[in-house]
Amino acid sequence: MASALRIAYLVHNTHDAAVLRRVRMFQLGGATVEVAGFRRSDAPPKPLGGVRPVDLGRTRDYGFVHRSAAIGRAGLRRDSVTEMVARADIVVARSLELLAYAASQARLARKPVPIVYESLDIHRLLLSKGPVGTVLRTLETALAKRSALLITSSPGFVRNYFAHRDGLKSLPVLLLENKLLLETADLPELPAPAPLGPPWRIGWFGALRDSKSFDLLTRVTEKLDGKLKVVMRGIPTEAEFPNGLGPDVMPPHIEYRGRYVYPDDITDIYSDVHFTWAVDFFEEGLNSNWLLPNRIYEGGLNNAVPIALGSVETGRMLQRLGTGVIVENDLETTLVNIFSSLTPERYLELRARAAAVPRSNWVTMPADCAALVDRLSEVVHHPRRRHAS
C-alpha cells in the first residue's frame, strides 16, 4: 500500500475555523498533515484535527506589513518548520506571505518540494497602483510561476484577477469553494424553521469586518421600528469595530451574541433566523465583489434566505441557483420596502426557493476530500504537467 501523502500546511492564522476545515479535508482525504502558522490573538494555538501547530507568533488583522516582516525574519533561519518542509511531499501555503515563507523554507531544507499557492482573498495592496502594489505583484508573479498549483475559492478571483496577470495565466487552478465540511456522507437534518415574523430576523455570522453594512442595517432597522432585527455572531475585527460590539454600543434592533463554534453550532444559529446577510462592503469594488463567503453555504444548507447584491459574484451565483433576495440599487430604500411589506406567505415562497437548491450544493463530503488529496498527489508525481480544473 502506498504511504499517505505528507502535507506541510503553512497558514496565516491558526485560530481561523477555515484553517481547521482545510486540515480536516486533507486528513479525510487520507493525507497526513503538519501545520505551522501565525495567530491573530494572544491565546496559544489549539490542536487542529489532532495536530498541534508550530506557533510562528502573533500578528494583527490587516497588518500586512507587520506580517510580512515577521515572515521575513522567520524565513531566514532553519527551525522546526524547515524540518517539517523537509519531511513533506508537498507544501500548501495559505496567502502570499506564507508562499514566500514556504519558498524560503524549501531552500533552507534543500528540497525541491512542490508548493501550492492557496489564495482565498486578494489583498487590497496587491491591487494598488502605487509602488507597494507593484512590488507585491512582482513578488507574487515570481513565486506563483514556480508554484505547482493555485487553490482559490471563487471563480471571480480567477476571472477578475489571476486571468489578467502575466505570468499567472498558465498556473493550473483548483477551485475549492468555502463549502461546509461534512465528515460523513450523510446530510444533517434540517433545523426547525424560525417562527414566522414580523419581526423578521437577519443572521450576520462569521468574520464581522464590515462597518458599512453595520451602519446600513442600523438605519434600516431603525426605519422599520421593530419589524426587522439583526443577529450578529462571530469575531468582530478591531480595525472596523474599535469599540467592540458590546451592549453599550449596539443599536436597539441589532444584537451581538458573541462567538460560535464552527461547525458544531451552525445548525442552531441558523435555525434562529430567516435570512442570511451575504452583502460585503469591506473591500467594495475589489475583493468583496469577487468572493463567495462562507455564510452563503452555511445558510444555504439550513434554508436561510440569502440577501445579496446582484452586481457581485455572490449575487450572480445565487441568481444562477434561483434563490435569494437580490438587490440591485439603493440598498437602504429597497430593504426598507421589502421588509415593511413582507408577509408570511411571501417569506414562505422565498424559503421554498432556497429549499429547492439541492443541499449537496453547499457541502464538501469525504469523497470531495479524497479528490483533493488525489489532485495534490498528482502534482507530486507529475510536477511538470499543467492542468485546468
LUMKE-445451 format. One record per residue (C-alpha): residue in one letter; x, y, z; residue number from 1. Coordinates in nm, 2 decimals, padded with zeros to 4 digits. Layout:
! LUMKE-445451
 dogu     c1     c2     c3 seke
    A      X      Y      Z  NUM
...
//
This chain:
! LUMKE-445451
 dogu     c1     c2     c3 seke
    M  00.00  00.00  00.00    1
    A  00.13  00.34 -00.09    2
    S  00.22  00.57  00.20    3
    A -00.01  00.86  00.28    4
    L  00.07  01.19  00.12    5
    R  00.26  01.41  00.36    6
    I  00.14  01.78  00.36    7
    A  00.31  02.07  00.53    8
    Y  00.04  02.34  00.57    9
    L  00.16  02.69  00.64   10
    V -00.12  02.93  00.74   11
    H -00.19  03.29  00.82   12
    N -00.40  03.23  01.14   13
    T -00.41  02.90  01.33   14
    H -00.73  03.03  01.51   15
    D -00.92  03.06  01.18   16
    A -01.20  02.80  01.15   17
    A -01.14  02.77  00.78   18
    V -00.79  02.65  00.85   19
    L -00.93  02.37  01.07   20
    R -01.17  02.28  00.79   21
    R -00.88  02.25  00.54   22
    V -00.67  02.04  00.77   23
    R -00.97  01.80  00.82   24
    M -01.02  01.79  00.44   25
    F -00.66  01.68  00.40   26
    Q -00.70  01.42  00.67   27
    L -01.03  01.29  00.55   28
    G -00.87  01.26  00.20   29
    G -00.61  01.02  00.35   30
    A -00.32  01.26  00.39   31
    T -00.10  01.32  00.70   32
    V -00.07  01.69  00.79   33
    E  00.17  01.91  00.98   34
    V  00.08  02.27  01.04   35
    A  00.27  02.59  01.11   36
    G  00.13  02.93  01.13   37
    F  00.07  03.27  01.29   38
    R -00.22  03.36  01.51   39
    R -00.43  03.68  01.55   40
    S -00.48  03.66  01.92   41
    D -00.27  03.62  02.24   42
    A -00.42  03.27  02.30   43
    P -00.19  02.99  02.21   44
    P -00.30  02.78  01.91   45
    K -00.51  02.47  01.98   46
    P -00.46  02.14  01.81   47
    L -00.61  02.13  01.46   48
    G -00.75  01.79  01.37   49
    G -00.54  01.64  01.65   50
    V -00.23  01.82  01.51   51
    R -00.05  02.07  01.73   52
    P  00.06  02.36  01.51   53
    V  00.41  02.51  01.52   54
    D  00.34  02.86  01.65   55
    L  00.51  03.13  01.44   56
    G  00.39  03.42  01.67   57
    R  00.13  03.69  01.70   58
    T  00.02  03.91  01.41   59
    R -00.26  04.16  01.36   60
    D -00.57  04.17  01.14   61
    Y -00.49  04.36  00.82   62
    G -00.13  04.42  00.94   63
    F  00.02  04.31  00.61   64
    V  00.35  04.49  00.65   65
    H  00.38  04.36  01.01   66
    R  00.31  04.00  00.90   67
    S  00.55  04.03  00.60   68
    A  00.83  04.15  00.83   69
    A  00.76  03.86  01.08   70
    I  00.77  03.61  00.80   71
    G  01.08  03.76  00.66   72
    R  01.26  03.72  00.99   73
    A  01.13  03.36  01.03   74
    G  01.23  03.27  00.68   75
    L  01.60  03.34  00.73   76
    R  01.66  03.07  00.99   77
    R  01.64  02.70  01.00   78
    D  01.39  02.58  01.26   79
    S  01.12  02.32  01.31   80
    V  00.93  02.44  01.00   81
    T  01.24  02.37  00.79   82
    E  01.24  02.01  00.91   83
    M  00.86  02.00  00.85   84
    V  00.91  02.10  00.49   85
    A  01.19  01.85  00.45   86
    R  00.96  01.57  00.56   87
    A  00.67  01.68  00.33   88
    D  00.58  01.56 -00.01   89
    I  00.41  01.89 -00.08   90
    V  00.37  02.23  00.09   91
    V  00.04  02.43  00.08   92
    A  00.09  02.80  00.16   93
    R -00.22  02.99  00.26   94
    S -00.16  03.35  00.14   95
    L  00.11  03.54 -00.04   96
    E  00.32  03.59  00.27   97
    L  00.32  03.22  00.35   98
    L  00.40  03.14 -00.01   99
    A  00.72  03.35  00.03  100
    Y  00.79  03.18  00.36  101
    A  00.74  02.83  00.21  102
    A  00.99  02.91 -00.07  103
    S  01.25  03.02  00.18  104
    Q  01.20  02.72  00.40  105
    A  01.22  02.49  00.10  106
    R  01.56  02.65  00.01  107
    L  01.68  02.60  00.37  108
    A  01.56  02.24  00.36  109
    R  01.74  02.19  00.02  110
    K  01.45  02.00 -00.11  111
    P  01.27  02.07 -00.44  112
    V  00.93  02.01 -00.28  113
    P  00.62  02.13 -00.49  114
    I  00.45  02.43 -00.34  115
    V  00.08  02.51 -00.37  116
    Y -00.04  02.87 -00.35  117
    E -00.37  02.89 -00.17  118
    S -00.52  03.24 -00.23  119
    L -00.86  03.29 -00.08  120
    D -00.86  03.67 -00.08  121
    I -00.69  03.93 -00.30  122
    H -00.54  04.17 -00.06  123
    R -00.61  04.54 -00.14  124
    L -00.23  04.61 -00.16  125
    L -00.20  04.37 -00.45  126
    L -00.45  04.58 -00.64  127
    S -00.28  04.91 -00.55  128
    K -00.14  05.11 -00.85  129
    G  00.14  05.25 -00.63  130
    P  00.49  05.13 -00.57  131
    V  00.40  04.89 -00.29  132
    G  00.14  04.72 -00.52  133
    T  00.39  04.69 -00.80  134
    V  00.65  04.53 -00.57  135
    L  00.39  04.28 -00.43  136
    R  00.26  04.18 -00.77  137
    T  00.62  04.13 -00.89  138
    L  00.68  03.91 -00.59  139
    E  00.36  03.72 -00.64  140
    T  00.43  03.65 -01.00  141
    A  00.78  03.53 -00.93  142
    L  00.66  03.29 -00.66  143
    A  00.35  03.17 -00.83  144
    K  00.53  03.09 -01.15  145
    R  00.74  02.85 -00.95  146
    S  00.43  02.70 -00.78  147
    A  00.27  02.38 -00.88  148
    L -00.09  02.47 -00.84  149
    L -00.32  02.76 -00.74  150
    I -00.61  02.69 -00.50  151
    T -00.88  02.96 -00.48  152
    S -01.24  02.98 -00.36  153
    S -01.42  03.18 -00.62  154
    P -01.43  03.19 -01.00  155
    G -01.44  03.56 -00.95  156
    F -01.08  03.57 -00.83  157
    V -00.97  03.38 -01.14  158
    R -01.18  03.58 -01.39  159
    N -01.11  03.93 -01.24  160
    Y -00.75  03.89 -01.12  161
    F -00.54  03.58 -01.20  162
    A -00.65  03.56 -01.56  163
    H -00.53  03.91 -01.62  164
    R -00.18  03.86 -01.46  165
    D  00.10  03.79 -01.70  166
    G  00.30  03.50 -01.56  167
    L  00.00  03.36 -01.38  168
    K -00.23  03.27 -01.66  169
    S -00.08  02.93 -01.72  170
    L -00.08  02.83 -01.35  171
    P -00.32  02.54 -01.30  172
    V -00.62  02.63 -01.09  173
    L -00.82  02.42 -00.84  174
    L -01.15  02.58 -00.73  175
    L -01.24  02.49 -00.37  176
    E -01.54  02.69 -00.26  177
    N -01.60  02.77  00.11  178
    K -01.85  02.49  00.15  179
    L -01.94  02.35  00.49  180
    L -01.74  02.03  00.56  181
    L -01.93  01.72  00.64  182
    E -01.72  01.44  00.78  183
    T -01.97  01.17  00.68  184
    A -02.17  01.13  00.36  185
    D -02.50  01.20  00.54  186
    L -02.66  01.54  00.52  187
    P -02.76  01.67  00.87  188
    E -03.13  01.71  00.95  189
    L -03.28  02.05  00.87  190
    P -03.34  02.27  01.17  191
    A -03.70  02.36  01.25  192
    P -03.77  02.69  01.08  193
    A -03.77  03.01  01.29  194
    P -04.12  03.13  01.38  195
    L -04.26  03.35  01.11  196
    G -04.23  03.72  01.15  197
    P -04.26  04.01  01.19  198
    P -04.02  04.06  01.34  199
    W -03.80  03.92  01.06  200
    R -03.45  03.82  01.16  201
    I -03.14  03.85  00.95  202
    G -02.84  03.65  01.06  203
    W -02.50  03.80  01.01  204
    F -02.24  03.54  01.11  205
    G -01.87  03.48  01.06  206
    A -01.60  03.73  01.01  207
    L -01.75  04.07  01.12  208
    R -01.54  04.31  00.93  209
    D -01.78  04.54  00.75  210
    S -01.88  04.86  00.93  211
    K -02.06  04.99  00.63  212
    S -02.31  04.70  00.65  213
    F -02.34  04.77  01.02  214
    D -02.43  05.13  00.96  215
    L -02.67  05.04  00.68  216
    L -02.85  04.78  00.89  217
    T -02.87  05.02  01.18  218
    R -03.05  05.27  00.96  219
    V -03.28  05.01  00.81  220
    T -03.38  04.86  01.14  221
    E -03.45  05.20  01.29  222
    K -03.68  05.29  01.00  223
    L -03.87  04.96  01.03  224
    D -03.91  05.01  01.41  225
    G -03.92  04.66  01.52  226
    K -04.03  04.48  01.20  227
    L -03.67  04.37  01.14  228
    K -03.40  04.26  01.37  229
    V -03.04  04.16  01.31  230
    V -02.85  03.89  01.50  231
    M -02.47  03.90  01.48  232
    R -02.24  03.62  01.57  233
    G -01.87  03.58  01.52  234
    I -01.55  03.77  01.56  235
    P -01.56  04.15  01.51  236
    T -01.23  04.29  01.38  237
    E -01.07  04.57  01.58  238
    A -01.00  04.77  01.27  239
    E -01.36  04.80  01.17  240
    F -01.52  04.79  01.52  241
    P -01.26  04.96  01.75  242
    N -01.52  04.98  02.03  243
    G -01.63  04.62  02.00  244
    L -01.99  04.51  01.98  245
    G -02.09  04.53  02.35  246
    P -02.44  04.61  02.46  247
    D -02.35  04.97  02.53  248
    V -02.27  05.04  02.16  249
    M -02.54  04.83  01.99  250
    P -02.84  04.99  01.83  251
    P -03.19  04.89  01.95  252
    H -03.27  04.63  01.69  253
    I -02.92  04.47  01.64  254
    E -02.79  04.21  01.88  255
    Y -02.44  04.07  01.91  256
    R -02.44  03.72  02.06  257
    G -02.07  03.65  02.07  258
    R -01.86  03.38  01.90  259
    Y -01.98  03.04  01.80  260
    V -01.81  02.71  01.75  261
    Y -01.77  02.61  01.38  262
    P -01.91  02.37  01.27  263
    D -02.09  02.25  01.58  264
    D -02.32  02.55  01.62  265
    I -02.41  02.61  01.26  266
    T -02.75  02.44  01.26  267
    D -02.86  02.60  01.58  268
    I -02.76  02.96  01.49  269
    Y -02.93  02.95  01.15  270
    S -03.25  02.80  01.30  271
    D -03.30  03.13  01.48  272
    V -03.31  03.35  01.17  273
    H -03.50  03.39  00.85  274
    F -03.23  03.55  00.63  275
    T -02.85  03.54  00.58  276
    W -02.67  03.87  00.53  277
    A -02.44  03.79  00.23  278
    V -02.35  04.16  00.15  279
    D -01.99  04.26  00.20  280
    F -01.86  04.61  00.16  281
    F -01.53  04.56  00.34  282
    E -01.33  04.59  00.02  283
    E -01.60  04.72 -00.20  284
    G -01.53  04.72 -00.57  285
    L -01.24  04.48 -00.52  286
    N -01.21  04.16 -00.32  287
    S -01.57  04.19 -00.19  288
    N -01.70  04.19 -00.54  289
    W -01.53  03.87 -00.63  290
    L -01.55  03.64 -00.32  291
    L -01.81  03.38 -00.23  292
    P -01.85  03.40  00.15  293
    N -01.88  03.11  00.40  294
    R -02.22  03.22  00.51  295
    I -02.40  03.15  00.18  296
    Y -02.30  02.79  00.21  297
    E -02.39  02.77  00.58  298
    G -02.72  02.94  00.53  299
    G -02.79  02.75  00.21  300
    L -02.75  02.42  00.39  301
    N -03.01  02.54  00.65  302
    N -03.25  02.70  00.41  303
    A -03.19  03.06  00.54  304
    V -03.28  03.30  00.25  305
    P -02.96  03.49  00.15  306
    I -02.96  03.87  00.08  307
    A -02.70  03.97 -00.17  308
    L -02.61  04.24 -00.43  309
    G -02.68  04.14 -00.78  310
    S -02.38  04.31 -00.92  311
    V -02.12  04.09 -00.74  312
    E -02.01  03.73 -00.76  313
    T -02.23  03.62 -00.47  314
    G -02.54  03.76 -00.63  315
    R -02.46  03.62 -00.97  316
    M -02.41  03.27 -00.81  317
    L -02.74  03.29 -00.62  318
    Q -02.93  03.41 -00.93  319
    R -02.80  03.11 -01.12  320
    L -02.93  02.89 -00.84  321
    G -03.27  03.07 -00.84  322
    T -03.26  03.17 -00.47  323
    G -03.22  03.47 -00.25  324
    V -03.33  03.83 -00.22  325
    I -03.11  04.00 -00.49  326
    V -03.08  04.38 -00.46  327
    E -02.95  04.59 -00.74  328
    N -02.96  04.96 -00.64  329
    D -03.04  05.18 -00.35  330
    L -02.99  04.91 -00.09  331
    E -03.13  05.10  00.21  332
    T -03.46  05.20  00.04  333
    T -03.50  04.86 -00.12  334
    L -03.46  04.68  00.21  335
    V -03.70  04.91  00.39  336
    N -03.96  04.85  00.12  337
    I -03.90  04.47  00.12  338
    F -03.94  04.43  00.49  339
    S -04.21  04.68  00.55  340
    S -04.44  04.48  00.32  341
    L -04.31  04.12  00.38  342
    T -04.58  03.88  00.46  343
    P -04.55  03.53  00.60  344
    E -04.68  03.40  00.26  345
    R -04.42  03.58  00.07  346
    Y -04.14  03.46  00.30  347
    L -04.25  03.10  00.27  348
    E -04.22  03.14 -00.11  349
    L -03.86  03.27 -00.07  350
    R -03.78  02.98  00.17  351
    A -03.92  02.73 -00.07  352
    R -03.69  02.86 -00.34  353
    A -03.40  02.83 -00.10  354
    A -03.50  02.47 -00.02  355
    A -03.53  02.38 -00.39  356
    V -03.15  02.42 -00.43  357
    P -03.00  02.07 -00.36  358
    R -02.84  02.08 -00.02  359
    S -02.54  01.88 -00.15  360
    N -02.46  02.21 -00.34  361
    W -02.35  02.36 -00.01  362
    V -02.12  02.10  00.13  363
    T -01.79  01.92  00.10  364
    M -01.81  01.55  00.17  365
    P -01.54  01.28  00.22  366
    A -01.54  01.19 -00.15  367
    D -01.45  01.55 -00.23  368
    C -01.17  01.54  00.03  369
    A -01.03  01.23 -00.14  370
    A -01.04  01.40 -00.47  371
    L -00.85  01.70 -00.33  372
    V -00.57  01.47 -00.19  373
    D -00.56  01.28 -00.52  374
    R -00.51  01.61 -00.71  375
    L -00.23  01.70 -00.47  376
    S -00.08  01.36 -00.52  377
    E -00.09  01.41 -00.89  378
    V  00.10  01.73 -00.85  379
    V  00.37  01.55 -00.65  380
    H  00.41  01.27 -00.91  381
    H  00.37  01.48 -01.22  382
    P  00.51  01.82 -01.12  383
    R  00.56  01.95 -01.48  384
    R  00.22  01.86 -01.61  385
    R -00.03  02.15 -01.64  386
    H -00.40  02.11 -01.57  387
    A -00.71  02.33 -01.56  388
    S -01.00  02.24 -01.33  389
//
